[in-house]
Amino acid sequence: MPQRDLVLCLDSGTTRVKAAAFTLDGELVGLCETPNAALRRNGARVEQDMAVSRADAFAMLRRCATEHAGTIHGIIVTGQGDGLWPLDADGRPVGSAITWLDGRTRQLQARLSASGATDRVQAITSARPTAASQILHLLWLQDNEPERFGRIRHALRLKEYLFHTLSGALVCEPTTMLSNWGRWQDGRLSEEVEHTIGLKRGIALLPPLTALADCRATLSEAAARDLGIAAGTPVLLGPGDVQSTAIGLGLGVSPTIAQASTFGTSAIHIGYVRDPDAIEGRPAGAIIQPFALGSGYLCLLPCFNGTTAFGHLDRLLSRAPADTVTPAYSQVIVHPFLEPGGERAPYTDPDAKGALIGLGAAATPDEVAWAAREALAFLARTSHDIMDPAGGAVAVGGGLAGDSAFMAFLADTLGRPIYRSTSPHVGLQGLGLIAAHHLGAGDGAALAARWLDIDRQARHPRTGPLRDYAERKYRVFTELVERVSPLWQDMSALAEQARVFDAAGGS
């Protein structure tokens, strides 16, 4: 068998860790994946064991490299786009990583909001800090674990940490860094961010900010021995997993795709724009990222609450998890804001609370499960109407893209044509396309024609009673959010009182 020219792609996600081998022409020749064994949930504390994260990533790369023969031209890395992965002066983990799902900063956010600090940070970065923000994770450690905070010398994200374990190099890139630490308008970091929130050390802990195309190093001798890959193989740092997925959906590289949604652990809605300032009503939790493959920007509206909401509701209802749910149309409305950090887009509020509204004695678990899926479609509509009021087509990826009933309801709710990715590994495809581009295999548009697997048969909104139902329920859903949201902070205060009673034995 002739040797193929390959690129290895690593995506260390919240739910699963995946590695794939692609030819430079975009043919998927091997895929390895495993559940994320590093994630640790304990109430509002959602962390990852950094050593286990490294072990999972290396195991998947090693399997991919050994099971599929070829000449490896490069390795590219992405992972969860937010969170804090701290190292000490010797490059060792300083405790566990704080993930983007961690909710311990809620009271901190309330304090900063009351002082106006979050408004001032938003004026700099264009994004209001949320529970996923690295700057707040550092501030929380400074306030609550000062000894640990004092040992941190490098504040990384997961992909930068894995890049470091592969190459020994420390580097960061603008697409994921500027929304916390700087300005997308000029691409510079700003010490004003840390001064505004009272953080004693911030930018000094970051790796050197480098253009994405230059974020490369070579595989170290130690990593090469662990992986069975030649030392000196190029290692590339990719953009965050969201931008990799957006590019895999054709955003910015396909002329027909200017909007996208991905429904995974989180639900994220994305627009490709030339001027982010032209987006009227852009929510406080929106994130602006420079586009990884040329000019323009991506506007991200990332929800904390994606398909994880289904698992939370299944647990509450003692219902067995299911990959697909038969539509059960009803008056039941779900507000899926169940993560401890509240919500960050399109509703930006650390106190956001989930709700089941419209329950009656005849309500069924199936109706609740379907209403949760309807809720994700409603949040997608709100997001896309903000970014593109004209109603352009939307490309859809993630696990729910394979659910035909959900896709039909999504098209009805959006009132737009939608294109479904035909690949279950669209994020890895986008990451591989980026690697091929930076390894000199072609420009973004030419590579997209070979690499991407988008179903060009658009699904259009239906007409008739189901479309009317989706429209009416969307209006009720959004009005209920507007009416209930002023009470979210009071609900958080009740939760604090309840915790005091629990600690006192209920008295």
N, C-alpha and C positions, 0 to 999 in steps of 0.2 A: 504494500500500500504506500503510495507517495506521501511524503511528509507535507502537511498543510501548514500554512502560515497562520498562527493563532494569536488572539488577544484574550487574556483572562480578565473577567469582570467580577468584582466582589461587591455585593450589596448587603450590608449588615443591618437588617431592619429590626423593627420593634417586635414583630411576631416571628419572623423567620430570617435565617442567614442563608444567602444564596451565592453561589459562584457559577459562572458559565464560561464556556470556551466558544468563541466565535472565530470564523475565518475573517480575514480583512474585508471580504465581500459581504459579510453579514449572515453567513450560514451558521446556525446554532448547531454545534457538533457535540456539546456535552453540557449537562446541568447537574449540579449537586446542591441539595438544600437540607436544612435541619431546623427544627424549632429553636428559637432563641432560648438557650438554657441559662442565660446570664441574668434575665429580668427577675427582679425581686419586688413584689407588691406587699406593702404593709400599711393599710389605710392611705393617708395622703402621701406617704413615702413610697416613691417608685424609683428604684435604683437599678444599676447593673454592676455585676461583678466584672471588673475590667480584665482580670486574668482569664475568666471564662469566655468573655467576648473575643479575646485574642485567640484562645484555643479553638473556638467554634469557627472563626474566620480562617485560621490556618488549616483546619481539618478539611473544610470545603475546597479551599484552593489546592491542597495537596491531592485530594481525590480527583478534582478536575484535571490536574496536570498529569497524573499518573494513568488515568483511565482513557485519555484521548490523545493519541500520538500526534505530534506536530511540533513545529518550531515556534516557541513562544516569543513574540516580538514585544510584548509589554503586558503589564498588569495595571488595571485601573480600579480605584477604590471609591466607593461612596458608602453612606450610611445615614442614620437618623440625623436630620439637619440641625437639631437644637440639642441643648443639654450641656453639661459640664463634665469633662473627662480630665481630672487634674493629675499632674505629675510633679514629683519633687525634683530637686536639683540633680539627682542621679537618674532621672527618667523612670522612676518607679511610681506606681499608682498611689495617690494619697487618699486611701479609703475607696469607697465605691463611687461610681459615676452617678450623677443626678440626671435623670432622663427628662425628656420634654413632657412626660405625663405626670411628673412630681407636682404635688399640690401644696407643699409646705409654705410657699411664699404668699399665700392669700392675705394674711394679716399685714405682711410687709407691703403688698400692693396697695392695700387700703390706706396705710400711712403715707405712702408716697403720693397717692392720688389726692389725699386731703391737703397735702402741702403744695400741690401743683407740680411736683417733680416729674410725674409721668407725662404731663402735658409738655414740659420743657424738653424731656427726652424725645417725645414724639416730634417736636418741632425740629430736632436735629436729624433723627434717623428716619422720619416719616412713619414709624411704627411704634405704637404704645407697648411698653414692656408687659409681658404676660408671664404666666407660670412656667412657660417653656424657655424664657429668656436667660441666657447665660449670665448677664449682668446681675440679675436678681438671685441666681443661684450662688454667685460669689458673695453678694451682699448678705444673703441668709447665713452662709458659713461664717462670714466676718462677725455677724451679730450673735450667732448661736454656737459655733464651734471655732472660736478664735485660734486655738492651738493648731487645729487642722488647717485653717485658712493660712496661718503663718508659714506652713511647710510647702504650700503650693508655689511652684516656680513657673509652671507652664499650664495655662488654661486652654484645653483643646476641646474639640468636638470628636465624636466617635470616628469619623472618617480620617481626621488628622491623627488621632491616636493610632489607628490601624496602619496608616501610611508610615508613621514613625516606627511601629514595630516591624514593618517590612524593610525599611530603608535606613533607619536611624536618623532621618532628617526631620526637622521641625519647620512647618510652613503652613500658611493659611491663605485662602483666596477670597476674592470680594463677594462672590454670589451669596455666601452664607454668613459672612462676617459683618457686612455693612449695616444690616438691619438691626444689629445690636450695638455696634460700636462706631458707626460713622454715617457718611452721607452718600447716597447713591448718585447725587447730582455731580459730585467731583471725585468720588472714589477714595476719599480720605477718611482715616480714623480720626475721632475727636475725643480728646481728653475731657471735654466738657461733659460727656455722658457720665463718666465716673464721678466727677466733681458734683454733678447735679444730684446724684442719689446718695452721696456720702461714702462711696467706695474708696478705700485707701489705696488699693492697687488694682489696676484693670488692664489698660493697654500694655503696661510693662510685662504682663504675664502672657501676652499673645505671641504666637510665632510670627516671623516676618510676613507681612502682607505682600503677596506676589500675584502677578497676573496669572490667571488659570492656565494659560498655555505654557507658562514657565514653571508650574508646580510639578516638577518631576525630579526623581532621584534614581538610584539604582539599587537593586536588591542586595541586601547585606549578606556577608558570608554566613552569619548565624541563621538568618531567615532562609537562605538558600538550602542549608542543610536540613532544616525542618520541613521544607516544602518539596525538596527534590527537584528544584528548578535552578538553572545556572545563575550563579552570582553575577551581578552586573546587569541583569535583565532590567530594562527600564520600568520604573514604577511611577504611575501618574496619579495625581489627586484629582478626582472628578468633582463636579459641583454636587450640591446636596441631592438626596434621593428624589426630592420632589421635582427639581429641574431635570434630572435624568429621565424621570418618567414622562414629564411634559414633552421633552424632545422625542422620546420613544413614541409618543402619541402624534408626532408630527408638528407640534407647536413651534413656530419660528422657522421650520425647514420645509413645510409643505404649504403651498400657496392657498389651499382651501381650508386650513385649520388655523384659527386665531384664538380659539377658546378650548379649554379642556377641563375635565374633571376626573379625578381618580378616587375610587371608593375602596379604601383599605382600612387599616387600623384607624387612621384618621381619614376624613373626607376633605379633599383639597380641591379648590376651584381656581383656575389659572387663566390669565389672559396675556397674550403677547401684545405689547403696546410700544409705540414710539415715544410717547410723552406721558408718563404716569400722572403728572399734575393735571392732565386733561380729564381724569376720571372723577366725575362729580360724585360726591357722597361716598368716597372711598372710606371704608370703616377703619377705626383706629387700630385694629389688629391686622390690617393688610401689610404684606411684606413686599418690598420692591427689590428685585434682584437684577443685576446686569445679565444680559443674555450670554450664555457660555460660548455660542458659536458665531458671534458677530454683533452687529449693532442692535439696538433696541433693548427692551426690558421685559421681564415677566412680573406681573402683578399676581401675588399669591394670596388667596383668602383661605387660610388653613384652619379647619375645625379640629379642636381637640377630640371631638366625638364623631367617630365614623362607625365602622362595623363593630367596634368594641361595645357600642350601646346595645347591640343585639345580645351579646354575652351577658352583660349586666342584667338586662331584662329577663333573659332566660333563667338566670339564677334566681331572681326575685320571684318568678312565676313557677319555679321548679319545673321548667320545661327543658326537654332535651334539645341541645343545639342542632340546628339544621342549616345546610348550605343554601338551600332555597326554601321559600315559603310560598304556598299557594295564596293568591290574593284573597283577602277577607275584608271587603269594603264595609265600613261602618262609620258611626259617629265618633269613635274613639280617636283622640288626638294625643300624640306623644311629643313632648318636648325632650329631645334626647341628650340633654346637658348633664351627663352623669359622671364625668371625670372630675377628680378632686380639684383640678385647677380651674373649674368653671368652663368658660368658652372664650375663644379668641377671635373668631370670625365666622360669619359676618356680624355676629353679636359679640362684642368685646367686653367681658365682665368676669372677674374672678369669682364672683358670687353666683353666677348662673346656675340654676337648679333645674333638674329634670322634673317632668310632670306627666301624669296620666289624667286626661280630662275627658269627660263624656262617658265615664263608666256607668253601666247599669247592671242590674242583676243578671241580665242575659249575655253580658259581654264575655268573650272567650279569649283564652291565651292566643289563639290564631289571629284574632282581631288586633290584639296588642302588638304581636310580632309583625304583622303587615303594616300597622300604623307607624311603627318605628322606621320601616323602609320608606314609607310615604314622607316621613319627616326629613330624611336625608335628601329626598328629591325636592322638598320645599326649600331647604337651606341652599341647595344648588341653584334653584331659580332666583332666590334673593341675591345670591352672589353674582350670577351671570347678568342679571338685569342691571346691577351696579356697574359692572365692567364693560358691558356691551348692550346698551339699551336697544340697539337696532335689531337684535335678534339673530345674530349669526350662528352658524353651525357649531356644535360642540363635539369634540372627540372624547370618548369615555374609556377609561381603563380601570384596573383593579379587580378584585374578586367579584364584585357585584356586576361588573360588565358582562359576566357570563350568565346572569340571571335574566332570561328573556322577559319574564313578567315585570321585573323591576325596570328594565330598559324601556318597555312599552309605556309604563306609568311615568317614567322620567321624561320621555319625549312629550307626553301629554301635558305634564306639569310645566316644562320649560317652554312649550309652544315653539320649539325649534327643531330642525333636523339634527339628529345625533349620529355619529359614526362610532362604531364599537371597534376597539382593538381586537384583532383575531389572535393575538398572542397573550398567553398568561404571564409572560415575562417581559412586559413592555419596558419596565424600568431598566432591566439588564440590557435590552436592545438599545435604548437611548444611551446608556453608559458606554456600550461598545462602539456605537457610532461616534461618540465624542472622542474615544480613544483612537479610533481609526483616523479621524480628522487630525488629531494632534500627532499621530505617527506618520502623517503624510500620505494617507490613502485617498484623499479627495476632500472637496469642500462639503459643507453640510447638506445642501440641496441635492447634489449628485449622490452622496452616500445615502440620503434618505430614500431615494428611489430603489436602492438595492437592499437596504437594511430593514426598512419598516414594513409592517404587515397590517395595514389599516384596511378594514372592510369598507370598500367604497360604496356599498349599497346602503344609503342613508335610511335610517328609520325616521319616519315623519310622524308628527302628532296625529292622532286619530280625531275624528269628528263624532259627535253624538253624545250620549249620556255619560260615558266614562270621562270624556274630556271636560264636560260640564261639572262632573263630580270633583275632578282634580282641581279645577279652577276655584270652585266654591270652597273646598276644604283648605286650599292654600290661603285664601283670604281669611278664613277663620283661624287657621294656625298662626299667621303673622299677627293678626289683631290680638290674639290671646298672649303671644309673647310680649307685645307692647304693653298690655294691661298687667301682666303678672310681673314683668321684670322690675318695676319699682319696688317690689316686695322681696327681691332676692337677698338684699343686704340684711333685712330683718330676719329672713330664714337662716342666714349664716349666724346671726346673733343667737337665735334659738338653739342652733346646733352647739354653740359654745356653752350655753347654759346647760344643755343636756349632758355635755361631757363632764361638767362640774358635778352634776348630780350622780352620774355614773361613777366618778372617782370617789364620791362620798358614800357609795353603796346605796344610792337611790333616795337618800334622805335630804 
